């Protein structure tokens, strides 16, 4: 039995010259998650993250809080889609991190990307929507097959990633329609945890988009979705 934990990165720096870096609030969110896991006695057997700065910094802060010194690996399949390219090609003048986009506008942009012919400029929606799920299943299968030859059990696998990857994993796992996938993506909170269970009976969703480490804080502005 393997538990997979999908952690969305802390708040990024929308509207600045470097969106990919964590904001001060994003740094606090990541540290609070790590402190909460440490308090709960949560053990990370192996950790994975994309190559984006906001994903790696979130992982560094969380794992540092719990004192994790075990396996940590970069998997580019955990990277978010290129929202700058999607906005430029399919946004019709609307930008994702401008702070004024409405949900229906977002769905329209993403639908144009989904329906666009293949291009060298940006990965297709079809490929993006499968790559995170395929990578996570491959990692789980590799750990499961190696359990008898490894020292200890690797049952808690943590993947530090982004909202788009988490939503498409849910899409594949739950057979979500496109608009439902977009709605799931739109709602994913920064430094949230989504838990999947993999066992001999298959895979299932246990928890989605949870932030108990932030909900217990007096400062409710720590709960963000940017």
N, C-alpha and C positions, 0 to 999 in steps of 0.2 A: 504494500500500500504506500502510495506517495502523495503527499500534499504539495500542491503547487501554489505559490503565493505570487500574484501579479501586483507589483507596487508601481503606481504611477509616480513620476518624478514630482518633486516639490514645485511650487509656483515658479514659472519662468519669468523673464524680464520683458514682458510685452511692452511695446512702444519705445524701447531703447535701441541703441546701436547693436546690442548683442542679445537677442531674444533667448539664445540657448543657455545663458548663465542663470543660475538660481537668483531670485530676488532675496532680500533679507528675510521676507516672510517664508519663502521656499526653504531657506536654510533652517529656519526655526521648525517648520513642519517636519522636515526629515529628522532632525535631532529628537523631536518629540516622539516620533514613531520608534526610533531606536531605543529611547529611554523607556517607552511603554513596553516594548518587547523584552528588554532586560528585566524590568520589574515583573513581567509575567513568566520569566524563565524560559522564554522561547529560544529554541536552538536552531540555527541555520546550518544545514549540512552542506549545502553548496549554493553559491550565488552567481547570478549572471546579469549582465547589463549590456545595453547597446553602446555604441561609440559616441553618442551625443553627450555634450558636456553636462547638461542638466540631469541626464540619467546617471552618469558616472559619479557626479558630485553627490547626488541623493544616496547612491549606494555607499559611497565613502562615509558619509555622515551616519547613516543608519547602522552600517556594520561596525563603524568605530565605536558607537555607543554600546553595542552589545559585546564588543571585544572579539569579533569573528576574525580568525586567522586562517580559516580553511580555504577551500577552493573558491576562486572568483574568476570569472571568465567573460571576455567581451564577445558578444554575438551580435553582429550587425543586423541580423533579422529582427532584432528587438527595436530598431530605430523607427521613429515616427515617419510618416510620409512627409514629403517636402511641401509644406503649406505655402511657402513663397512661390514655388513653381505652379502649384494648383491655383492659387489666387491669380497669378499672372495669366495663365492659360484659360482658366474657366470662371474667374471671379467677376468678370464684366464690371470692373472698377471697385468691387467690394473686397475688403481685406479681412483676413481671419482674426488678426490680433489688434484690430482698431478699437475694439470695445463697444461697437455699436451694431454689430451683426445680429440679426434675428435668426431664430432657429430655421424658419422656412427659407431664408436666404442661404443658410448653410447647406440645407438639404438640396437646394437648387444647384449650388456650386458642385457639391459632391456627386450629384446625379449627372451633371455634364461631364465630370471626370470619368465616372463609371461608364458612360455611353460613348466616350471619345474613342476614335480609332487608336491603335497602337502608335506610340511615339518614342523617339529617342530622347526626348526632353524630360520625360517623367515616367516612372514605373506605372504600369496599368493598374487600375483598381483591382482587377481579378487577381493579379499576382500579389499585390499588397495584402489583399484580404485573406490570402492563404499562408503567407510566409511566416507570420508569428506562430500560428497554430501548428504548422508543420515542424518548425524548429523546436517548440516546446515539447511536442509529442516525441520527437527524436531524442531529446535530452532525457526525458522520462524513461523511454525504452532502453537507452544506453545505461542508465543508472540501475534500472530493474534487472537487466541482464548481468550486471557486474556485482550484484549484491553478495553473491556467494564467494566472490574472490576478493572483495574489498574488506578493509578493517572497519568495522562498524556499519551501521545502517545509514543510508542517505535518503531519509524520508521527507525532509522539509527542504524543498527547492524554491529559492526566491529569485524572481525575475524582475529587475528594475527596468521599466519600459515607459511607454506613453499611452495616452488615451486611445489613439487609433488602433494600436496593436491589441490592447485589452478588449476593445469593442469588437474587433474582427475575430478574436478568439471566442468570444461569446457567440458571435454570429455562426461560426462553424460548429461549436459545441451544442447550441440550442436551436440551430436551423432558423435563425432570425431572418425576417424579411429586411430589405435594405433600409427602409425608413425606421424600423425598430432598431437596427444597428446604429443608425445615425443618432437616434434618441439616446441610446445607451452611451454612445461616445460623448454626446453633448453634456451628459450628467456626471461624468466621471470626475471626481474631486482630486485635487492635488494631494500627494502622499497618501492616497487611499489604498486599501488592500482588497483584492479579489482572490478568493480561495477556491481552487479546484481540487477534486479528489480523483486520483487514478488508482484503480485496483483491478483485480481479475475479472470483475463484472463490467468494466468499462470506465467511462469518465462522467463526472457530474459536477455541477456548480454547487458549492457549499455556501459561500458568502460573496456578495457583490458590493464594491464601492464603499467599504466600511472605513470609518475614521474615528474609532473610539478614543484614540490618543489625542484628537483635537476636540472632540465633543466634551471632554472633561475639563477643558481649559476655560478659564474665565473670559478670555478674549475670543469671542465667536468669529471675529474677522479672520481668524486663522483658517477657517474653512473656505476654500476658494476653488475655482474651476478653470483657472487660466494657465 
